Structure formats: C-alpha cells, structure tokens
C-alpha cells in the first residue's frame, strides 16, 4: 500500500473523497506506526513517513470511510522521567471522529510490566482495544440553523442521552435510548410543550466504563470519563455502518433545531479515562504522557489530580490547548451544537496551581470567532485548593450557580437567617456577577442536577440510599444537602404527601420565577425518583432512567404552566439588574420592592432577623429597561410574590403603596393552581399556609 507524505493539518483522519490523510501529535516519539484493521480484525502496520513540527503524518489513497485504525508509538519508556512510549499498546487517535468497540479489561492495557518502574509491558493490547474509525464527512443539513435563543429567554433541561427515551413506549423500541430516540417527534414535541428552549446533554464524547465498575457488574452511566473529544459515544447510536454514530448525532441536532430547541454539550476536558499511574494506556499516555498530563514537578510518576479522577489535562501545553479548541470548534462547525457546559472548569483555568481567571484557555476562547457566538457555561469548581470559583469566571461566561442551589434549599427547609441571601439568589445573584459587568444570565439557577437527589427524593429522604453502588454507602456524602423533613418512609400519611408535593412545587416555582437562567433536571417535572440514591453515576438501569409510566401528571401540568408564565411575562426574565429606582416619579413604584407580611417595607433589622422565614416581593412591570434587546421600552403586568417558608400559616397584607386594587392569583403552590384565577378586589389579609408560595398579578391599565 503506497503511503504519501500527506499534510500535517488538520490533525486526525480526514477522508477527501479519494483517500484519507492521517496526522497525529507526539513530541517524544522516535517513530509512529499507523495500524489498519480489516473486517476480520487483521492488522497492517505502516510507518508514517513525515514529521513536521512534532506532527506525524501520511496520506493513503483509497482508504474509505468505515476503515478501523489506531497507532503505535516508538520512543522512550522512562516513567520516572515522564515518558511512557510502548509500541505494544494500540492507541486511539485523540482526534478520532468515531470510535467503535469495547474495552475488554485485560492486563495488557497497562504499560508497566507487573508494576515495575521503567519495565514496559510486552503484551500486545490490540485484541482488547476499540478502534478509531475513518468517517464520511458529508451530511445534508437541509439549511439547518440553530435557534440562537437569547440568554434571558433560555430554559435549560439537563438530560441523559439514553435515560430520557429508553423507557418511552411512544418511541419505536429500536430507537429508544439513542440519539435517534432524542430526535423522535415524541421527544421533541414533549420538550417543546414543556417550554424548555435548550437541552444540556450529559457527556456524549466517547467514554470508558471503568474496570472497577465492570468488576462489580456496573457501568459508567453518567459518562464523565472521556477518551475521545471528537467522537460521539457509539452506545447511543442505533445500529448502522461503521461510524454511523456521527450521522445519528447530526440528525438529532437537526431535529432539535427544527423544534426550536438548542443543544448544549456537557464536556469533560479536565481529565481523561486513563487515570493516574495505575490506569490503562489507551491514547494520550502512550502518545506523549508529559505533554498531555500534569505531572508532579519532583515526582513524574505521580499525576497532579485536581479532578478526583486520577489525572488533570496539562493546559500549559500548546498542543493540549489546540486539542481542546479544535474539539470545541468541531462540535460547533461540523456538529452544529449551540453551546457547552464545562465540567470542573476551574481545573482548566489552573496555570500553575492557582485558578487564574485570565488564563490562556479563557483568552483563547474570548478571541475565537467561532466560540464567541455560542453559549458557554462553567461548572465553577474543582476539588483542588481554591477550586470553588462561583462568581469569578470572565465576562461572556455563565456559571452553574451552586450558591443558588444551596440557598434555595436552605430557605425552603426553614433554615434561620436566609432571607437576605435568598433575595440575592432570587433576583439573579447580583452580588456575584454585577461587579464584573455581567448580566443576570451569568447565573444558571438550579435546585437539582444529575449530581445528587432528584427533586422528588430531595423532599422525601433524610438519608441517601446508595447501597447498589457497591461502595457500602460511603459515596455521595457531598451531595447530601437535603431538606430534612424527618418523615422518610411515612408514605401513607396524606398530610405528609401533601407537604412533599407542595415543596416540589415551591422549588420549581422559585426556580422558574427567579432572574437568571433556570435549569430543570430531566424528570423532575414528572416526579422521577431514584429511590434515594443521590449518586447513581454507575446505575445504567431503572434507578436512573425516566419511567414514563409513573409520571405525575399534575406536577407536569404545573411545570408547563410555570414555563408559560415565564415566557409570557418579561418581568421574570429581565436582561438587566433591578435598580430599585423610582419610575415615573412615584417613590413607591420602584422596579422591585420587599415587604413584611404586614405590608410594610423590609428594613435592615428584618433582613437580619433569625426567626423571619416569610416575605413578599413586588415586581413592577411598568418599565423593564431594554428587555427586548433593541433598547425598546417594554411594558408588562406587575406581580406580587408571597413566600412563606415557615412551619406555620401566616396572613399577608397587600402593600397599599402599590396602588393596585384588583389582584388575580395566578399561582398557588398549596393547591397546585397555575394560570388565570378569579379577580380579588381589595383582598385585605391573604391566608398563606406553611411552606407555600403565592403569585398575584395586577393587570396593567392601558
């Protein structure tokens, strides 16, 4: 087979209609072999003939899409010095556009011989490795364009690519649990009717099921164990030709866009599935260990670990930065995704040890013309010292607001001295984001996410129930910030069931009426339970999947009403911060006002009071500055929201200074009502039961 020199860039394997160019980076290699596999698994090795600036490359005429391939790297094997080249290990292409096959956990996957330092394992790993796949790049996008939903109009739905559709009987069985299941009209119509504008997909980069989990008969369900940053995970694809997962993923994105729904990917660039020293050699470690990973300065056998997963990608290396930037651009330009949520993003910002707000990585993204136009979300923490960075990411980024989650949970379980912080969180967390010239959409608000209890379990369990995870219940402690109701197991008590239902509605109403961007965990709107498991990362089964047959129809209707209320009223999704200023010269008519149950304005002592667990907030819709994004004056109805997080019922009086005599109750979490309600003339005192929320509307007089 004749091998031409080919081109150094683009990196990866690229079919041009006549043949395929192969290109891969290694600064430490002496020689790189391209390994081609036929349909019977027979391997043919070809030495790449050219190296240009540490990029090894060659062109093979006649190589078509569907070709399976890998690499073997010859060079120094000196783990104590950071080098781990071992040509007995078949390596995946870091730029592979598709990966197929399973990892069979075998001793040959490990590069050290029986744990001996500087002694390479001589056993060939190829029989136990998946293969990289050459992909056909041609696809009919049919004039696809993303919805480009403005941030302040965005409602995010965090969803697992498999768990959402695997049990949905409205989808053909062969499509359930796949990208095609997500693309099915039963899925897209459901999402559209629910009122979400974007799905945030849990990891779809090709990932590895850990050996420890395999030994326990479990699987890495969540997928935060990436090994291929360009390849859609093949287990989420319906059966087809080699590499067909790429086409299936594109079809899913196209279907979402046709439904007006954006696609945001949860991406894991902070670490890889190879783990620390004791981990397998699958790709990066064997290509150029010291380039791709952060190694301890005085002990290069040890991997710096800010992620809790054994290693940390070396963001100080240009080729690593290029890998990540190329991956991000690929998913935008070729796969048409609309944004990214960066797992453990603080780890990406570490220049040396400290988290650097202006690191090279953020500078590159800010200057990139492709990435400037998509949504960027940080999970603003890692496990290293100083890793909790909520509020500290640069302009242009939004953040998972962990403080919103914690404060909202504390408020509704009646924790003392939470009113002031709750007010900040409800109004967009200006204390975290305003000083850096960011807008309310910098705050991605959530009460639950994949990482912890579902909403139903949050209000039902005092303790986690993780026995199925095989860790004797020791895992998941950091998630266990539950509303401690003291009623676990008493499911036959009507009063307890009513309280649980009310608390679910309280959390959801607070979330969808807060300023900022709400994120709903898939299934929370249906009352999905994981049986008290708050860390089901390894449960690829009914514990984690959405069971559509057990849907709470009333709760689902309530959430649909909430998203409709938010969509129809810009006062709940302002582009700018509240100012507390007077409008039209009326001192009492500010854009926002906070009140005691008596109707008097809150004062400093009220905010500090330990016993206070109730308040009212007036949102003035007479003028909402530039809400439409064009500088036009937008007018809306005004609303009065009543919160009672205490354990006793209270009476609330409407503040007289609001000058509204006719009110309409549009939401009540006690009854579950949301929508048009009867008119109330001069309502006087309004009874509000314990742990409940009311919303009243004063219609604007034209």
C-alpha positions in Angstrom: 0.0 0.0 0.0 1.6 3.3 -1.1 1.8 5.9 1.6 2.2 9.6 0.5 3.7 12.3 2.8 0.3 14.0 3.2 -0.3 17.1 5.3 0.3 17.9 9.0 -3.0 19.6 9.4 -5.8 19.2 10.1 -5.0 16.6 12.8 -6.8 13.3 12.8 -8.0 11.1 9.9 -9.8 13.1 7.1 -11.3 11.5 4.0 -11.3 13.7 1.0 -13.3 11.6 -1.5 -10.2 9.7 -2.8 -8.3 8.7 0.3 -7.5 9.6 3.9 -4.9 11.8 5.5 -3.7 10.7 8.9 -2.0 13.1 11.3 -1.1 12.8 15.0 1.0 14.8 17.5 3.8 13.4 19.6 6.8 15.4 20.8 8.6 12.4 22.4 8.1 9.8 19.6 11.0 8.3 17.6 8.6 6.6 15.2 4.9 6.3 14.8 3.1 3.4 13.1 -0.4 3.7 11.6 -2.3 0.4 12.2 -5.1 -0.5 9.8 -7.6 -3.3 10.6 -9.7 -5.2 8.2 -13.2 -6.5 8.9 -11.7 -9.7 10.4 -9.5 -7.7 12.8 -6.3 -8.5 10.9 -3.8 -5.6 11.5 -1.5 -4.0 8.9 1.2 -1.6 10.3 2.6 1.3 8.2 5.2 3.8 9.4 4.1 7.4 9.0 6.7 8.9 6.6 6.7 12.5 7.6 7.1 14.6 10.8 6.5 18.3 10.7 6.9 20.2 14.0 6.2 17.1 16.1 3.2 16.2 13.9 3.5 12.8 12.3 1.5 12.4 9.1 0.8 10.5 5.9 -1.8 10.1 3.1 -3.2 6.8 2.0 -5.1 6.7 -1.4 -8.1 4.5 -1.4 -8.8 4.4 2.3 -12.5 4.9 2.7 -15.0 5.8 5.5 -15.5 2.9 7.9 -11.8 2.0 8.0 -10.7 1.0 11.5 -7.3 2.2 12.7 -5.1 3.0 15.6 -1.5 4.0 16.4 1.7 2.5 18.0 4.3 4.9 19.2 8.0 4.0 19.5 10.1 6.1 21.8 11.5 6.2 25.4 9.8 4.3 28.1 11.0 6.1 31.2 8.0 6.6 33.6 10.2 8.1 36.3 11.2 10.8 33.7 7.6 11.3 32.4 7.9 9.2 29.1 5.7 6.2 28.6 6.1 5.1 24.9 5.3 1.4 24.5 4.6 0.2 20.9 2.9 -2.9 22.4 0.0 -0.7 23.2 -2.5 0.1 20.5 -3.5 3.8 20.9 -6.7 5.6 19.9 -6.4 8.7 17.8 -7.2 11.7 20.1 -8.7 13.4 17.0 -10.8 10.3 16.0 -14.2 11.4 14.8 -15.7 8.0 15.7 -14.6 5.1 18.0 -16.1 1.6 18.0 -15.7 -1.5 20.1 -15.4 -2.1 23.8 -12.5 -2.0 26.2 -12.0 -5.6 27.5 -10.3 -5.1 30.8 -7.1 -7.1 30.5 -3.6 -6.7 32.0 -2.2 -5.9 28.5 -3.9 -2.5 28.7 -1.4 -1.4 31.3 2.0 -0.1 30.2 4.2 -1.2 33.1 5.3 -4.8 33.4 3.8 -6.1 36.6 4.1 -2.7 38.2 7.9 -2.4 37.7 9.1 1.1 37.1 10.8 1.6 33.7 9.9 -2.0 32.6 7.5 -1.9 29.6 4.7 -4.4 29.5 5.5 -6.6 26.4 2.0 -7.9 25.8 0.0 -6.5 22.8 -3.1 -4.7 23.9 -4.8 -4.6 20.4 -7.1 -7.6 21.0 -8.7 -5.8 23.9 -8.9 -2.3 22.5 -11.6 -0.5 20.5 -10.7 1.1 17.2 -10.7 4.6 15.8 -12.9 4.9 12.6 -12.5 7.0 9.4 -15.7 8.9 9.0 -17.6 10.2 5.9 -17.8 14.0 6.5 -20.7 14.6 4.1 -24.2 15.2 5.5 -27.3 17.0 4.3 -28.0 19.6 7.0 -31.0 20.9 5.0 -30.3 24.6 5.7 -30.1 23.9 9.4 -29.7 26.9 11.7 -29.7 27.0 15.4 -32.5 28.8 17.2 -30.0 31.3 18.7 -32.3 31.8 21.7 -31.3 34.9 23.7 -29.8 34.1 27.1 -32.6 35.8 29.1 -35.3 33.7 27.3 -33.4 30.4 27.8 -34.8 27.5 29.9 -32.4 24.6 30.1 -33.3 20.9 30.5 -30.4 18.7 31.8 -30.9 15.3 30.2 -29.1 12.0 29.8 -28.9 10.8 26.1 -30.1 7.3 27.0 -32.1 7.6 30.1 -34.6 10.1 28.6 -36.1 7.8 26.0 -35.1 4.2 26.9 -38.5 3.5 28.6 -40.7 5.7 26.4 -43.2 3.5 24.7 -44.2 6.2 22.3 -40.8 5.8 20.6 -40.0 2.7 18.4 -38.1 0.2 20.5 -35.1 0.1 18.3 -34.6 3.9 18.7 -35.1 4.1 22.5 -32.0 5.2 24.4 -30.3 6.6 21.3 -29.6 9.9 19.6 -32.4 8.9 17.3 -34.7 8.4 20.3 -34.0 12.0 21.3 -34.7 13.1 17.7 -38.0 11.3 17.5 -41.1 13.6 17.4 -42.3 12.1 20.7 -39.3 13.6 22.3 -39.0 16.9 20.6 -42.8 17.6 20.9 -42.6 16.8 24.6 -39.7 19.2 25.2 -41.4 21.9 23.2 -44.7 21.6 25.1 -42.8 21.6 28.4 -41.4 25.0 27.5 -37.7 24.3 27.5 -35.5 26.1 24.9 -32.3 24.1 25.3 -31.3 20.6 26.2 -28.0 20.2 28.1 -26.8 16.7 27.2 -24.7 14.8 29.7 -21.4 13.7 28.2 -21.6 12.4 24.6 -17.8 12.4 24.0 -16.7 8.7 23.7 -16.1 7.4 27.2 -14.9 4.4 29.1 -16.7 2.1 31.5 -14.2 1.9 34.4 -12.6 -1.5 35.2 -13.7 -1.3 38.9 -17.3 -0.8 37.8 -17.0 -3.6 35.3 -15.8 -6.0 38.0 -18.9 -5.1 40.1 -21.2 -5.6 37.1 -21.9 -1.9 36.9 -21.4 0.8 34.1 -20.3 4.4 34.0 -23.8 5.7 33.2 -23.0 9.4 33.5 -20.1 9.3 31.1 -17.7 11.7 32.8 -14.7 9.5 31.7 -13.9 10.8 28.2 -11.3 9.3 25.9 -12.4 10.8 22.5 -13.1 14.5 22.4 -14.4 14.5 18.8 -16.3 11.2 18.7 -19.9 10.8 19.7 -20.3 7.9 22.1 -21.2 4.9 20.0 -23.5 3.2 22.5 -26.1 5.9 22.0 -26.3 5.2 18.3 -28.8 2.9 16.5 -27.1 0.1 14.7 -25.6 1.0 11.3 -22.4 1.2 9.2 -19.1 1.9 11.0 -19.0 5.5 12.1 -22.8 5.9 11.8 -23.0 7.5 15.2 -21.8 10.7 13.7 -24.7 10.9 11.3 -27.2 9.9 14.0 -25.9 12.7 16.3 -26.2 15.2 13.4 -29.8 14.0 12.7 -30.6 14.6 16.4 -29.2 18.1 16.4 -31.1 18.9 13.2 -34.4 17.6 14.7 -33.9 19.7 17.8 -33.2 22.8 15.8 -36.4 22.2 13.7 -38.3 22.2 17.0 -36.7 25.4 18.1 -34.5 23.7 20.8 -30.8 24.3 21.2 -28.3 21.6 22.0 -25.7 22.2 24.7 -23.0 19.6 25.5 -21.6 18.8 28.9 -17.9 18.4 28.1 -15.1 16.9 30.2 -11.8 18.4 29.1 -10.3 18.5 32.6 -9.2 14.8 32.7 -9.3 11.6 30.7 -10.3 8.0 31.3 -6.6 6.9 31.6 -6.5 7.9 35.3 -3.3 8.1 37.3 -0.2 5.9 37.3 -2.2 2.7 37.8 -4.5 3.5 34.9 -4.6 1.9 31.5 -2.7 3.2 28.4 -5.4 3.9 25.8 -4.3 7.0 23.9 -2.8 10.2 25.4 -0.5 8.4 27.9 1.2 6.3 25.2 1.4 9.2 22.7 3.1 11.8 24.9 2.5 11.4 28.6 4.3 14.5 29.8 2.7 16.8 27.1 -0.9 15.8 27.8 -0.9 15.4 31.6 0.1 17.5 34.6 2.9 15.5 36.3 4.2 16.3 39.8 7.3 18.6 39.4 9.6 16.5 41.6 8.0 13.1 41.0 6.9 12.4 37.4 5.5 9.1 38.3 2.7 11.0 40.1 -0.1 12.7 38.3 -1.4 16.1 39.6 -5.1 15.5 40.3 -7.5 18.4 40.6 -10.4 16.4 39.4 -10.6 13.4 41.7 -10.3 11.1 38.6 -6.6 10.4 38.7 -5.2 13.0 36.3 -5.5 16.6 35.0 -5.0 17.7 31.5 -2.0 19.9 31.0 -3.4 23.2 30.0 0.0 24.8 29.9 0.9 22.9 26.7 0.1 24.4 23.3 -0.9 21.1 21.7 -3.3 20.4 24.6 -4.9 23.8 24.2 -5.1 23.2 20.5 -6.8 19.8 21.0 -9.5 21.4 23.2 -10.0 24.4 20.9 -10.1 22.2 17.8 -12.7 19.9 19.6 -14.9 22.8 20.5 -14.8 24.3 17.1 -15.5 20.9 15.5 -18.7 20.4 17.6 -19.9 23.9 16.6 -19.0 24.0 12.9 -19.4 20.3 12.0 -22.0 19.0 14.5 -23.9 22.3 14.8 -24.2 22.4 18.6 -25.2 25.6 20.3 -23.0 25.7 23.5 -21.0 23.9 26.1 -21.1 23.3 29.8 -17.5 22.7 31.1 -17.2 20.1 33.8 -14.9 21.1 36.7 -14.0 24.2 34.7 -11.7 25.5 37.5 -9.2 22.8 36.6 -9.0 24.2 33.1 -8.1 27.6 34.5 -5.1 26.5 36.6 -1.9 28.0 35.2 0.4 26.6 37.9 -1.6 25.7 41.0 -3.9 28.7 41.4 -7.1 29.2 39.4 -6.3 32.1 37.0 -9.4 34.0 36.0 -7.5 35.3 32.9 -5.7 32.0 31.9 -4.6 31.3 28.4 -7.6 29.0 27.9 -10.1 31.7 28.6 -8.2 34.2 26.4 -8.3 31.8 23.5 -12.0 31.3 23.8 -12.7 35.0 24.1 -10.7 35.7 20.9 -12.1 32.8 18.9 -14.7 33.9 16.3 -16.5 30.5 16.3 -16.8 30.1 20.1 -17.8 33.7 20.7 -21.2 33.0 19.2 -22.2 30.0 21.3 -23.3 29.6 24.9 -20.5 28.9 27.4 -21.3 27.6 30.9 -18.8 26.8 33.6 -19.1 24.3 36.5 -17.1 26.8 38.5 -15.3 24.4 40.9 -12.8 21.5 41.1 -11.5 19.6 44.1 -8.2 21.3 44.4 -7.3 24.1 46.9 -9.0 27.3 45.9 -11.1 25.5 43.3 -14.5 26.9 44.3 -14.8 29.9 42.0 -18.6 30.7 41.8 -18.8 34.3 40.5 -15.2 34.5 39.3 -15.4 33.5 35.7 -14.8 36.1 33.0 -17.5 38.1 31.1 -19.1 36.1 28.4 -19.4 33.0 30.6 -22.4 31.8 32.6 -22.0 29.6 35.6 -23.8 26.8 37.4 -24.7 28.8 40.5 -24.1 26.4 43.4 -24.9 29.1 45.8 -28.4 29.4 44.3 -29.0 25.7 44.8 -27.8 25.7 48.4 -29.6 28.9 49.5 -32.9 27.9 47.9 -32.8 24.5 49.6 -32.0 26.2 52.9 -34.7 28.7 52.6 -37.5 26.2 51.9 -36.5 23.9 54.7 -36.8 26.8 57.1 -33.1 27.5 57.9 -32.6 30.6 60.0 -31.1 33.8 58.6 -31.5 33.0 54.9 -33.8 35.8 53.8 -31.1 38.3 52.6 -29.2 35.7 50.6 -32.3 34.2 49.2 -33.3 37.7 47.9 -30.0 37.9 46.1 -30.4 34.5 44.6 -34.0 35.1 43.5 -33.0 38.3 41.8 -30.1 36.9 39.8 -27.2 37.0 42.3 -26.0 40.5 41.6 -23.6 40.1 44.5 -21.7 37.5 42.5 -21.9 38.8 38.9 -22.8 42.5 38.7 -19.4 43.9 39.7 -17.7 42.2 36.7 -20.2 43.8 34.2 -22.1 40.5 33.7 -25.8 40.3 33.4 -28.4 38.1 35.3 -28.0 35.4 32.7 -24.5 34.7 34.1 -26.4 32.7 36.8 -27.5 29.3 35.8 -30.0 28.6 38.5 -30.8 25.0 39.6 -32.1 23.2 42.6 -31.2 19.7 41.5 -28.9 18.3 38.8 -27.7 14.9 37.7 -25.2 15.1 40.7 -27.4 14.4 43.7 -31.0 13.7 44.6 -33.8 14.2 42.2 -36.4 16.7 43.3 -38.8 14.1 44.4 -36.1 12.4 46.5 -34.9 15.7 47.9 -38.2 16.2 49.7 -38.7 12.5 50.6 -35.5 11.2 52.1 -33.4 12.2 55.1 -30.5 9.9 54.1 -29.0 8.7 50.9 -29.6 5.1 49.8 -26.7 4.2 47.6 -26.2 0.5 48.5 -26.5 -0.5 44.9 -23.3 1.4 44.0 -21.1 -1.2 45.6 -19.3 1.3 48.0 -21.1 0.3 51.2 -23.0 3.6 51.1 -19.8 5.7 51.6 -20.2 7.6 48.3 -22.3 10.7 47.7 -21.7 12.4 51.0 -21.0 15.8 49.3 -24.5 15.7 47.7 -26.5 15.1 50.8 -27.8 18.6 51.4 -31.5 17.6 51.7 -34.5 19.3 53.2 -34.5 17.4 56.5 -38.2 16.7 56.9 -38.0 13.8 59.3 -40.8 11.9 57.6 -39.0 9.3 55.5 -41.0 6.2 54.9 -44.3 7.6 56.1 -45.8 7.4 52.6 -49.3 6.6 53.8 -49.8 9.9 55.6 -51.9 12.2 53.4 -50.6 15.3 55.2 -47.0 14.3 54.6 -47.7 13.5 50.9 -49.3 16.9 50.5 -46.3 18.6 52.1 -43.9 16.8 49.8 -45.9 17.8 46.8 -46.1 21.4 48.0 -42.3 21.5 48.5 -41.7 20.2 44.9 -43.9 23.0 43.6 -42.2 25.5 45.8 -38.8 24.6 44.4 -40.0 24.6 40.8 -41.9 27.9 41.1 -38.9 29.6 42.8 -36.6 28.3 40.1 -38.7 29.4 37.1 -39.6 32.8 38.5 -36.1 33.7 39.5 -34.0 36.1 37.5 -31.2 34.3 35.6 -31.4 31.1 33.5 -33.4 28.2 35.0 -32.1 24.6 34.6 -34.5 21.7 35.2 -33.2 18.2 35.8 -34.9 15.8 33.4 -37.8 14.0 35.1 -38.2 16.4 38.0 -41.3 17.8 36.3 -42.7 14.2 36.4 -41.8 13.4 40.0 -39.0 11.0 39.0 -37.4 9.1 41.9 -34.0 7.3 42.2 -35.1 5.5 45.3 -33.0 7.8 47.4 -29.7 7.1 45.5 -28.0 10.5 45.3 -25.0 9.3 43.3 -26.3 6.9 40.6 -23.3 7.5 38.3 -22.9 3.8 37.8 -26.6 2.8 37.5 -27.4 2.3 33.9 -30.8 0.8 34.7 -34.3 1.7 36.1 -32.7 3.5 39.0 -31.6 6.3 36.7 -33.9 6.0 33.7 -37.1 8.1 33.4 -40.1 5.8 33.9 -42.8 7.4 31.9 -45.4 5.1 33.2 -45.0 6.6 36.7 -45.3 10.2 35.6 -47.0 12.7 38.0 -49.4 14.3 35.5 -50.5 17.1 37.9 -46.9 18.1 38.6 -46.1 18.0 34.8 -49.1 20.3 34.1 -47.9 22.7 36.9 -44.4 23.0 35.4 -45.9 23.6 31.9 -47.9 26.4 33.4 -44.8 27.9 35.0 -42.8 27.9 31.9 -45.7 29.5 30.1 -46.0 32.2 32.8 -42.2 32.9 32.5 -42.4 33.1 28.7 -45.4 35.4 28.6 -44.0 37.9 31.2 -40.6 39.5 30.7 -40.7 40.8 34.3 -39.5 37.3 35.3 -36.6 37.2 32.8 -35.1 40.7 32.7 -31.9 41.3 30.7 -30.6 43.8 33.2 -30.4 44.1 37.0 -33.0 45.5 39.2 -32.1 49.1 40.3 -34.6 49.8 43.0 -35.2 53.2 41.3 -38.3 55.2 41.1 -40.4 55.0 38.0 -42.4 58.0 36.7 -41.7 60.0 39.8 -43.6 57.7 42.2 -41.4 56.8 45.1 -43.5 53.8 45.9 -43.3 52.4 42.3 -39.8 51.1 42.1 -38.9 48.2 39.8 -38.7 46.0 42.9 -39.8 46.2 46.5 -39.5 43.8 49.5 -42.2 43.7 52.2 -43.0 42.1 55.5 -46.2 40.0 55.8 -47.9 43.1 57.3 -47.3 45.0 54.0 -44.6 47.3 55.5 -41.3 47.6 53.7 -38.5 45.3 54.9 -35.8 47.2 56.9 -32.3 46.2 57.9 -33.5 44.5 61.1 -36.0 42.4 59.2 -33.3 41.1 56.9 -31.1 40.1 59.8 -33.9 38.5 62.0 -33.2 34.8 62.6 -36.8 34.0 63.0 -38.0 35.6 59.7 -38.9 33.0 57.1 -41.5 34.9 55.1 -41.6 37.9 52.8 -43.3 39.4 49.8 -41.7 40.9 46.7 -43.2 43.3 44.2 -42.0 43.2 40.6 -43.0 46.3 38.8 -43.7 45.7 35.1 -44.4 49.3 34.1 -41.0 49.6 32.6 -38.3 46.9 32.1 -35.3 48.5 30.6 -34.3 47.1 27.1 -35.8 43.7 27.7 -36.3 43.0 24.0 -32.6 43.6 23.3 -33.2 46.5 21.0 -33.4 49.3 23.6 -37.2 49.5 23.2 -39.4 50.2 26.2 -41.2 47.0 27.3 -44.3 47.0 29.4 -45.6 44.1 31.4 -48.0 43.4 34.2 -46.8 43.8 37.8 -46.7 40.9 40.2 -46.6 40.4 44.0 -45.0 37.1 45.1 -45.5 35.8 48.6 -43.1 33.3 50.2 -43.8 31.5 53.4 -41.0 29.0 54.2 -42.1 28.8 57.9 -43.8 25.8 59.5 -46.9 27.9 60.5 -49.6 29.6 58.3 -49.5 33.3 58.0 -51.7 36.2 56.9 -50.2 38.6 54.3 -51.5 42.1 53.5 -51.0 43.7 50.1 -48.8 46.8 50.5 -51.0 49.9 50.0 -48.3 51.8 48.2 -48.5 49.6 45.2 -51.8 51.4 44.2 -53.4 48.3 42.8 -56.9 47.4 43.9 -57.7 44.4 41.7 -55.4 41.4 42.0 -55.6 37.9 40.4 -54.0 34.8 41.9 -52.1 33.2 39.1 -50.1 30.7 41.1 -50.6 28.9 44.4 -48.3 26.0 45.4 -50.7 24.8 48.1 -53.4 23.9 45.6 -51.1 23.5 42.6 -53.0 26.1 40.7 -51.2 28.0 37.9 -52.9 30.1 35.3 -55.8 32.5 35.3 -57.6 33.0 38.6 -60.5 34.9 40.0 -60.3 38.7 40.5 -59.7 39.8 44.1 -61.0 43.4 44.9 -59.1 44.9 47.8 -58.1 41.5 49.1 -57.1 42.6 52.6 -55.4 39.8 54.5 -54.5 36.8 52.5 -54.1 33.5 54.3 -51.0 31.6 53.3 -50.3 28.1 54.6 -47.0 26.9 55.8 -44.3 26.3 53.2 -46.1 27.7 50.3 -45.8 30.4 47.6 -48.4 32.6 46.0 -48.2 34.8 43.0 -50.7 37.7 42.4 -50.9 39.7 39.2 -52.0 43.4 38.9 -53.1 43.9 35.3 -51.6 47.0 33.7 -54.3 49.6 32.9 -53.8 50.8 29.3 
